[in-house]
Amino acid sequence: MRPILPPTIAALLSTVLADPTWPSPIDDLEEIMHQGRIFKSRNFADTISPCSNEASGPGRQVAAEWLRVAFHDMATADVRTGKGGLDGSLQYQLDDGESKGPGFNSTLKFFSDYLSKRSSLADLIALGVYASVRSCGGPVIPVRGGRVDAPGAGSMGVPQPEHSIAQFREQFSRMGFTNEEMIQVTACGHTLGGVHGTEFPELIEDGEAPSDSTVSMFDEKVVTEYLDNNTTNPLVVGPAVSQGKDSDARIFGSDANITVKTMADPQSFQDVCQKVLQKMIEVVPKTVTLSEPIEPYMVKPVDLRLTLEQAARHLQLSGNIRVKTTNLPAMEIDKVEILYRDRNGEQDCGPGSCLITATAHGSGYGLDDSFAFFPVDATIPVDTGISSFTLTLVLTNGTRLHFDNNGNSYPMQDAVILLRRQTCLLQYTGKINVTAAVRNDRNDLPTNLTISYKVPRPGLPVAGLHEITMAMKQGDCVGPYTLYNTNWTIPGGISYSSRMDVSNGQGESLLVDDFTYGADIHGQCEEFSTPPASMCTTVSITAIPLTPTATPISPSSTLSIISTTPTSIAPTSTAASGLAPEAGGHEFSKSIFRPVSGSIWETFMQFFNKIW
């Protein structure tokens, strides 16, 4: 007879199946979405928490504004031609008369702070729907990554209050919605916020008129109060009726109230909105392929980096292992064990052990999940290096949970390393000096620095994203490494938001230390103490493990329940100038993502039968 799974382990099985292979193209979006507060927080949802937050000004409910932005950006889609949809083009159309009010501008400005080559504006708008709805007590709206930002304005066509029901039907049909879905998305979009007198003075004299009596709750009141004839919705009653701008009333009643009656039940309203709002944010151009829904990893390396210590004495591995504690309380985790392999894929770790141990030192949470962080600060012998590692959660009851990154191990290359302490950025001028260490066996390959940076654009709420690549100049040999250096001046005045990649090689030989954040770079460079020239060596490489940079999302992760008793592990340049072309705010292509095949239940049963 198979043993009965403990509740926490059973819960883990359901969550770990969703883990992508690390690193993944959606890693930055995943952290923006889920690392909300306290340790390693990204603070994306701060201005919409609580739901009533009016951070942008009195009477302006930010959560409602975020939801409006998503609809207006999507609303010009034409599914018949495959053009338009959620693509960030709204940033170029704020003066066309279809998107009135300061909320569109302020929302896009806020999202611009999170824009990078790994998080497009369109994806951030989609994240905004999840965050705003969830912070107001609504359902979880699944979010997929991979949207591509449009280079300019899209077509016009956002529905306006004065349009006829025939126009509304044609517009929503163009977007890909049925008449029933038109009613649903209108109700779901108008349960938060209301109408402002500054934008629609013909409808209300001053201030804001809410759409229902629970303006800060994502609930069914917008339809029940309409059905009960006691609504104050300015798009149903009041001056809007005589002016032909009672659009909510005409849309809700377009099928004799059949649809809104089905939404009057609280749970039905939540279920319907979850489905229709997910459909709304997944209306994208036909050239875009979206990822699987973004879920938080069960176990994830966060900001894990190598550096070469002074005089090339050793490598230092630092960062965090993040563990989701939603279904596995942090108090039940004793420690995390990191078992690494040397740069040749073996377990030759010099005079010490290949085992690194980390204990919890920090916690955080998002809108749905909580996390514990296990800091890593370990010395790696410079002669043997590191190529990958696996993770084991050791629980307080002795159970050991082993994670191997879907059978791939977690990659960690030591061939090219951006040296943070020898790199400096003067944020007020944008002057940057970058030093990197490249392993001597790769000195015949090109070494380059790529900087992704943003430059504000007059008249637009979102900064332009640019990218430039420059060669790095070879310098002194330091033990088994050689130093490379270059410098540049980042234009735009917001150099702290830049991202840096140091690469060595090209094609199949390419290795990258990527996505270093400008804000993490100090203002003064530390000198590197160079060892004697006699210590310059070239290490022996019998295998070259390459680090994946855009691994497709895998249908399953491997979680091994090793035992319920602890076991021991034996020790074992030419500087460029000027403004680079805009990069478009994304680094996604159609080939990166592929759909999950097969049944999730079938995958679970195969996994379950394998381990028991």
N, C-alpha and C positions, 0 to 999 in steps of 0.2 A: 504493500500500500504506500502510495506517495504521501509525504508529509504535507500537512496543511500549511500554506504560506502565511507567515505572520502578516498582519494588516499593513504595516509600513512597507514590507517587501512587495506585497501584492500591488500596492499603490505605485511603487517604483517601476514595476514592470510596465504599467500602462503609460508612464511618462517617458521612460528612457527610449521607448520605441520611436518617439518623435525626434530624437536628437539627430541633427545633421552631422556630417563629418567635418571636423574642425581642421583648418580654418574654412569658413564658408563665406560666400559673398554677402550673406545677410547678417554677419556678425555685428556690424556697427548698428544696423537697424534694430537687431535683437536687444542690444544694450540700451539704446535710446528708449525702446518700448518698455523694457522691464526693469532696468536699474533706475528706479524713481527717486528714492530717498535714502538718506544717511550715507553709508560707506559706498564709495565709487559711484555716487549718484550722478545721473545725467540731467535730472531736474526738468525733464520735458513737460511734465504735467503740472508743474508748480502753479502756473497762472490759471488753471482750471480746477484747482483743488482748494477749497470745496467747490461744488458746482455753481454756487452763487457768486464766485469770485468776480469782482469787477475791476481787475488789475489795469485794464485799459481805459478806465474812466467811469464816473458815476452813471448807472443805468445801462452799462454795456456788459452784458454777461458773456465772458470770453468763450465759455464752452459752446454757447449757441452760435457765436461768430465762427468758430472752427468748423462746425457742422455746415454752416451756410457756405463757407469757402469751398468745401469739397463738392457740394452740389453745383455751385456756379462754375467751378473748374471743369467738371464732368459734362455739364449741360449742353455744350456745343458739339457733343459727339454725334457722328453719323455712322451707325453700325452697318448701314448698307454699303458704304464706301470703305469702311474700316479706318476712317480718319477721326481724329479728335478723341475726346474722353479725358480721363484723369491724366494730365500731362504737364501740369504746371503753367499752361499758357495764360492762365488768368492774370499772372503778374504783368502781362503786356496789354491787358484789356480793362484796366480799372477806370479809364476815362471814356469808355464807349457808351455810358448811360445805363448799362444793364446790371451793374453791380454797384449800387449806391451805398454810401456810408463809409466811415473810417475803419470799420472792423475788418474789411478785406485787406487793406493796406497794413494794418498793425499785425494781423495774423501772419501774413506772408513775411513781414519783417522778422517776426519771431522765429518762424521756420528757417529763415535764411541763416540764422546762427548755427543751425545743425546741418546745413548743406555741405556735402563733401562729395568726392568722387565715388564714395560707397553709399551715400544716402541722397538720392535725388529729391528735388522739391516735391515731385509728384508722390513719391513714397512717403514723404513726411506729411503731406496733406492727408494721405490715407491713414497714417498713424494717428493723426489728429482726430479722425472720426472715432477710432477705437478709444482713445484717451478721453475725449469729451463725453461720449455716450457712457463709458464705464464710470467716470467720476461722478456722473449724475444718477447712478443707480441703474443704468440700462444694461442690456445684454453684452456679452463679449462679441465684438465684431471681428471675425478672423481677418488678418491682414497678410497679404502676400507681398513679397518684394520683387523688384526688377523693372519698375516703371522708368520710362525714359522721358526726360524733360524736353519739351518742344523748344525750338530755337526762336520762336516768335509767336505772334497772336494767332489764335484759332478763328474759326468762323463765329459770327454772332448767332444768338438763338436761345438765350436764357429766358425762360417763361416770365412774363410780367403780369401783375395783377389785373390789368385791363384786357388781357387777351380773352378770346372766346373759348368755350369748351372745345370747339372743333380745333382751334389752334393748339390748345393744350394737348389734345389727343395726338395731333400730328407731331408736335415737338417731342413728347415722351416716346412715341413710336420710333422717331428718328434715333433717340437715345437707346432704344432696345427694350422699352418697358411697355407692358400691356396696360389697358385701361385700369384694371385692378391694381397693378403695381404703381401706376401714377397716383392713385388715391393713397396707397400705402406709404410711398416715399414722401408724399406731402405731409401726411399725418405724423410720420416718424421724424421728419425734419422740423416740424413746427411745434413739437411738444416742449421744446426749450425756447426761451427768449420771447421776443415779440416784435412789434413794429415801433420804429422811432419817429418822432415828429420832425426831426431834422431832415430825414430822408423822404418822409411822406407826410408833409404838413397838411395835405388835403384830407388825410384820414384821421389824424389826431392833432390836437392843438400844440401840445408840448410834452416833453418827456418820452416815456415808453409805455405802450399799451401791451400787456402780456397776452400770449395766445391762449393761456388757460390759467387756472387758479394756482397751479403748482409749477411756477416758472422754473424752479431749480430742481425739478424731479423729472427724470425720463419716464413718463408714465402715460396712461391712457386717457387722462383728463381732457386732452385736446379733442378727443372724439366723443367721450361720454357727455361732456358739457354741451357739445354741439347737438347731440341726440336729445338731450334733456331740455333744450331751448333755454339754457341759462348761461350760455357762453358770453364772454366779453371779447372774444377774438376779433380784432379790428379788420380781419379779412373775411369775417362772416357777418358781423352786425355793424351798425353805426353808419357814418357817412359813406363807407365803401359801397353800400347797397345802391344808393341813388347815383353814385358815380360809376357804377359798373366795375368796381374793383374788389368785389367780394369773392375773390378767387378761391379761397378755401371752401366756401359754401358751395360754389358751383362744381368744384372738383369732387368734394365729398358726396354731393348729391347726384353725380353724373350717372350712377347706376342705381338710383332710388335708395341710396344709403345702405345697400347690401354689404359692401365691403367694410364700411366703418362699423357696422353692427357686429361683424365678426371680430373686430379689433377691440370691442368694448370690454372684453374680459381681460384682466391684468396680465395673465400669463400669455394669452394669445397675442396681445399687443407686443410684448417682449419678443416672442418667437417670430412674429411677422417682421418686426423691425430688424432683428438680427439678420434675417434672410435678405430683405430688400436692401438694407444698407451695405451688406457685403457685396451684393450685385452692383450697387451704385459705384463703389470704389474699385470694382473690377472691370468697369467699362473703360477699356484702354485701346489705343491704336492697334490695328491687326498685326503690326510688326513687332509688338511687345509680347514676350512670353513671361508669365509670372511664376514665381517660385511656389513651393508648397507654403501653407500658412506658417507664419513665424511663431514658434513656440520657444519658451526659455529652455536652454539646455538643462539637463539634470546635473551634469558636471561640465565645467567649462574653464579652460585657462583664460585669464583676463590680464592684459598688459604684461604678459610673460616675455621677458627680454634677456638677452645676453649682453655683457660688456667685457672688454679686455681690461684687466686691472693693470695698475702701474708696473712698469718694467716687464710687462707680459708674464708676470709670475703665474697667473691663473685666470680662468674665466669666472665671471660671477653671474649666476642665474637668479633673477628677481622677478617678482610679480605676485599674482594671486591665483589660487584655484577656487573658483566660485561653485558652491554646491546649493542646489535648490532645496529649500527646507519646507516647502509648502506641505508636502506629505511625509517628510522625514525630519522631525524636529532637530534643531541644532544640538540640543542637549543629549541626543542619542548618538551623536557622532564623536568618537574619541579623537580621531586624527585622520589625516590624509597621507598616504604613502605614495611617493613618486619614485618609480623604478626606471632609471634611464639607461640607455645604451650609448656606447662611445660612438665617435664619428664614423667608424667602420661597421656599425650595427651590432657590435659584440658587447660583452659585459666586462671589458677591461677599463676600469675606472681609476687606474693608478694605484697608489698605496691605500686608498680608502675604499668605501663602499659605494655601490651604484644606487643606494637607497637614500632618499631624502624624505624627511618627515615634517609635516606642517600641522599646526593646531589652529583652531579658529581664533581670529582676532579681528572682528568686525562683522557687522550684519547690515542688511539693507532690505528694501521691499519695493514693490511696484503696486500697480492697481489690482493685481490678482495673485502675485506670488511673492514669497520671501526667500532670502538667500543668506548663507553664511560664507564668509571669505576666509581662506586659509593662506596667509602670506608665505611666500617662498623667498628665501635668501640663502643660497647655497653656493659653495665653491666647487668648480669643475676643473679638473686638471687640464692644463693647456696642451699637454702632450697627447692626451687621448680624446678630449673633447666630448661632444654630445651630438646625437642625431635624432633621437626620439625618446619617448617615455610612455609608460602606462600609469594608470591611477588606481588606487585601492582605497575605498572608504572603510575604515575600521570602526565598527560601531561599539558602543559601550558594553553590549552583551556578547562581544567576541565575534559577531558575524563580520565577514569581509566581503565587500562588494567591489568587484573588479571591473574597470572600464578600459576598453582598448581602442576607442575611437572607430568603432565599426570594423575592427580587425586590422586597422591600418597603423595603430599606435599614434600618439600625438607627435607630429614632426617638430623638430627644433634644429635648424641648421646653424653651424658655427663657422661658415666659410666667409661671410660678409657681415660685418657688425658696425652699425652706426654708434660711435662713441659719444654718448650724451655729455659726459663731463668735459670732453675736448671740443664740444660743439657749443656755439653761443649765438644768441639772437638778441639784437637791440630792437625791442618792439616799437619804440617811438620813431626809429628811422627805417626799420626793415632790414638792416644789415645783418647778414647771417654768414657764419663761418662754420663749415661742416667738415668734420674729420671722421674717417671710417677706417676700420682694420679689415684687411683682406688676407686670407690664408695664402701662404707663399706658393702653394701648388697651383694657384689660380691667377698668378700675376700676369700671365700671358693673355688673359681675357679682359675685355673692356670693363672699366668700372665707372658708373655714372650716378649722378644725383638727379632725381626728379622731384620738383617742388610743385605741389598743387596749392593754389592760393586764390583768394577772393578779392575782387576789386568792386567797391560800390559803384553803382551806375546812376547818374542823374535821372530823376523822374521815375525810377523803378524801385520797388520795395526790396527786391532780392539782388544781392551782389552777383556779379558775373564770376564764374568759376574758370580759372585758367590753369595751364600746366606747362612747365618748361623742363627740359632735360639738358644737362650739361656734363661734360667729361670731368672726372676728378684726376688730379695730378698725383703721380706716385711719389712717395717720400721715403722715409727711413724704414729699414727692416727692424722689427722688434720681435725677437724670438721667432716663432713659427708664423708670424704675421708681418704684413707691410702696411704702413699708414698711407692713406690717401686723403687729399684735401681739396676743397674748392670754396669759393665765397661768391656771394651775390647780394643784391639789394632787392628785397621783395616789395613791389609797389602796392599801393592801395590803402595803406594806413591801418590795416588789420592783420598784420603778419602773424599775430598770435594764433589765428585760425588756420594757418597753413598746415599742410601735411607733407612729410618728407619720406622718400624711398631711396635707399642706396642699393644699387644693383650691380651684380658682377656676372659676366657671361651673357649669352644670348641664345634664343631658341631653347633647345632641350637642356643646355648647360646653365640656363639663367637661374640665379639665386638672388633673393631680395630680402633685405631687412626693411620692412615697409610700415607706412602709416604712422610715423613718429609725429606727434602733435606739437605744433609750434609753441603752444602755451606751456609745455613741459620742459622747454629748453631755457636754461639760465642765460643771464645777460653777460657772463664773463666766462671765457674759455680757460680751462685748467690745463696746464702744461702736462705732456705725457713724458714721464721719465724713461728715456731710452736705454735699454740694456746694452752691454758691450757688443760690438759687431760680431765677436766670436760666438755669440749665442744665437745668431741668425741661422735658422734651420728650416728645412722643408719636411713636413710630416709625411708619413707613409699612408696613402689612401688605397685601401683594397676594394672599397665600394663607395659610391657617391650617392647617398640618399638625397633625393630632390624633394624640396618642400612644396607641397601643393599650395597654390594661391587662390584657386577658385574651384574647389571640389563640389560637384553636384550634391544636392541633398540626398541622403541615403534613406531607403525605406525602413531601415531598422538599425538599432545600435546593439552592441553586444554587452550584456550585463551578466557576469558570472557570479553566482553565489558560491564562494569557494568553500567556506566551512563555517561552523559556529564556534570554533575554537581557534584562538590566535596561533599563528605559526610564525616561525622566525625565518628571515631571509638572510642568506649568507652574504658576507661582503663581496662581495664581488669587485691743370684744367684751363680749360678755356672758359672764362666766365661769360655768360650770356647777358644781354641787356634788353631793356624794353619790355613790352607787354606781350605775353604769349597768347596764342589763340584761346578762345573760350573752349573749355572741355565739356560743357553741357551738363555738368552736375551729376554725372553717373559714370559707372564703369561696368555696365551690364551689357550682355549681348544675348541674342536668342539661343546661342548654343550652350550657355552656361547652365541653364536650368533644364531639367527634364522631369516629366511627371512621374509620380510614384506609381509603380505597376503592382498588380496583384491586390489581394485582400488584406487589409490590416489585421483582421481576425485570423486569417490563415497564417500570416507571419507570426502573430502572437502564439498560436497553437504550436507551430513548428519550433519556436523558441522555447516554449514551456515544456514540450516533450523532450527537447534536447537536454535541458538542465536537470530534469527530474527522472 
